[in-house]
Amino acid sequence: MAKNDKSSKTQVVDSRTGVRMPYLRGILTRSLQSTGLGFNDAYKLATWLRRELEDADEVSSDTLRAKVASRLAERHGKEISERYLQPQEHAPSIIVRNSNGERSSFASGRLARSLESATLGVDQAEAVATRIQMQLQRLAIGEVSSEQIRHLVHHDLKTHHDEEVAHRYLVWLEFLRSGRPLVLLIGGINGVGKSTLAAELAHRLEIVRTQSTDMLREVMRQMTSKQLLPAIHTSSFRAWNALPAGYLATTGGEDLMIDGFLTQSEQVGVAVEAVLDRARSERVAMILEGIHIHPAYMQGVARDGDAIIVPFMLANLDPEQLQKQLRGRAMDAPNRRAERYLKSFDVIWQLQSFLLAEADRCHVPILSEWPTVKAADQAMDMIFAVLARLFKGKPLERLSAAS
């Protein structure tokens, strides 16, 4: 057995009951977060302890807690260390009552997730949620209204962050109360990171429904013959091959490639519009990503209907970095045959230049940060810029004496 594997098998023996269980970083991480420690710091400490225990077959729970407390005092101060050592197993549960009178247990993790949606970082959101939980416990509040939670969060954000962050929270609350669906459109060339960005934004905003235009095109391929719609049966940067022979004879070079791409995008656009219509009618949030979402189309739908539609064009302005991404794509998912993208890299680069020029012409925001997490941060800022134009972030109503 490898040395690193052995550390994961270290048994923690409860000093009172003698019950044994393996050392698990996740459990210790969550315990440390309950003291107010951010996720990254908690996880680092739990990882350090795992290394400390790598040669131990077993350790008592008292010894483990002493090691953790000592490390906390050394790295984060005596107050955090003492807070960790305080018994928490008998802390009473806190009941949250929503505006409909429904009751549920307070969960700091759930509150943290909602604060991430309001553009706080993971560590910041978890720290706020932990402070709110500790405040409720200190006050010995057994039941609290969701309105009171919102007031506590708003006050915490003003105290530990600034007025701008607190205002964004109010904007987010007003948007949620509106019931209007948020629809994100992410365009960009092959391999630029659209699906990764979509997944990151879906996580942050708790959006369940995502769709790619590649998948829509694949469905259309299965339902229509090559003779009927030849353009959708080839790659976006090779769609010019499906144009009529007479057209090919009179057009050449980059214009030919672009016309082929636009032909395919127009055909896939039928399915794209159907998906958006469904989201509008059901009033559900969704993310639609793909190369076929042309900036001119984005500009047209962004002003349409009750849905809040926010478009982005994702770009990678470093050709070497983009080629690395495509190579990694070929290694990670060989069935996608990404090596053919590398062979056509010059054409793909030309297509990106065209799409970015169109995005600039149509006033569609361009995200060019790298890695994708930075693009997601940039996207969140742009989403809130749109929300701030639609919602004023009205101050919370004063709590009534009965609340």
Secondary structure as the mmCIF struct_conf table of DSSP 4:
data_model
#
loop_
_struct_conf.conf_type_id
_struct_conf.id
_struct_conf.beg_label_comp_id
_struct_conf.beg_label_asym_id
_struct_conf.beg_label_seq_id
_struct_conf.end_label_comp_id
_struct_conf.end_label_asym_id
_struct_conf.end_label_seq_id
HELX_RH_AL_P HELX_RH_AL_P1 LYS A 3 SER A 7
TURN_TY1_P TURN_TY1_P1 SER A 8 LYS A 9
HELX_LH_PP_P HELX_LH_PP_P1 THR A 10 THR A 10
STRN STRN1 GLN A 11 VAL A 13
HELX_LH_PP_P HELX_LH_PP_P2 ASP A 14 ASP A 14
TURN_TY1_P TURN_TY1_P2 SER A 15 THR A 17
STRN STRN2 ARG A 20 PRO A 22
HELX_RH_AL_P HELX_RH_AL_P2 ARG A 25 GLN A 33
TURN_TY1_P TURN_TY1_P3 SER A 34 GLY A 36
HELX_RH_AL_P HELX_RH_AL_P3 PHE A 39 GLU A 52
TURN_TY1_P TURN_TY1_P4 LEU A 53 ASP A 55
BEND BEND1 ASP A 57 ASP A 57
STRN STRN3 GLU A 58 SER A 60
HELX_RH_AL_P HELX_RH_AL_P4 SER A 61 HIS A 76
HELX_RH_AL_P HELX_RH_AL_P5 LYS A 78 LEU A 85
BEND BEND2 GLN A 86 GLN A 86
TURN_TY1_P TURN_TY1_P5 GLU A 89 HIS A 90
HELX_LH_PP_P HELX_LH_PP_P3 ALA A 91 SER A 93
STRN STRN4 ILE A 95 ARG A 97
TURN_TY1_P TURN_TY1_P6 SER A 99 ASN A 100
BEND BEND3 GLY A 101 GLY A 101
STRN STRN5 ARG A 103 SER A 105
HELX_RH_AL_P HELX_RH_AL_P6 SER A 108 SER A 117
TURN_TY1_P TURN_TY1_P7 ALA A 118 THR A 119
HELX_RH_AL_P HELX_RH_AL_P7 VAL A 122 ARG A 138
TURN_TY1_P TURN_TY1_P8 LEU A 139 ALA A 140
BEND BEND4 GLY A 142 GLY A 142
STRN STRN6 GLU A 143 SER A 145
HELX_RH_AL_P HELX_RH_AL_P8 SER A 146 HIS A 160
BEND BEND5 HIS A 161 HIS A 161
HELX_RH_AL_P HELX_RH_AL_P9 GLU A 163 SER A 178
TURN_TY1_P TURN_TY1_P9 GLY A 179 GLY A 179
HELX_LH_PP_P HELX_LH_PP_P4 ARG A 180 PRO A 181
STRN STRN7 LEU A 182 GLY A 187
TURN_TY1_P TURN_TY1_P10 ASN A 190 GLY A 191
BEND BEND6 VAL A 192 GLY A 193
HELX_RH_AL_P HELX_RH_AL_P10 LYS A 194 LEU A 205
TURN_TY1_P TURN_TY1_P11 GLU A 206 GLU A 206
STRN STRN8 ARG A 209 SER A 212
HELX_RH_AL_P HELX_RH_AL_P11 THR A 213 MET A 223
BEND BEND7 THR A 224 THR A 224
TURN_TY1_P TURN_TY1_P12 LYS A 226 LEU A 228
HELX_RH_3T_P HELX_RH_3T_P1 PRO A 230 HIS A 233
BEND BEND8 THR A 234 THR A 234
HELX_RH_3T_P HELX_RH_3T_P2 SER A 236 ALA A 242
BEND BEND9 LEU A 243 LEU A 243
HELX_RH_AL_P HELX_RH_AL_P12 ALA A 245 THR A 250
HELX_RH_AL_P HELX_RH_AL_P13 GLY A 253 GLU A 282
TURN_TY1_P TURN_TY1_P13 ARG A 283 ARG A 283
STRN STRN9 MET A 286 GLU A 289
TURN_TY1_P TURN_TY1_P14 ILE A 291 HIS A 292
HELX_RH_AL_P HELX_RH_AL_P14 PRO A 295 VAL A 301
TURN_TY1_P TURN_TY1_P15 ALA A 302 ARG A 303
BEND BEND10 ASP A 304 ALA A 307
STRN STRN10 ILE A 308 LEU A 314
HELX_RH_AL_P HELX_RH_AL_P15 PRO A 319 ASP A 332
HELX_RH_3T_P HELX_RH_3T_P3 PRO A 334 ARG A 336
TURN_TY1_P TURN_TY1_P16 ALA A 338 ALA A 338
HELX_RH_AL_P HELX_RH_AL_P16 GLU A 339 LYS A 343
TURN_TY1_P TURN_TY1_P17 SER A 344 SER A 344
HELX_RH_AL_P HELX_RH_AL_P17 PHE A 345 ARG A 361
TURN_TY1_P TURN_TY1_P18 CYS A 362 HIS A 363
STRN STRN11 ILE A 366 LEU A 367
BEND BEND11 TRP A 370 PRO A 371
HELX_RH_AL_P HELX_RH_AL_P18 THR A 372 LEU A 390
HELX_LH_PP_P HELX_LH_PP_P5 LYS A 394 SER A 400
TURN_TY1_P TURN_TY1_P19 ALA A 401 ALA A 402
#
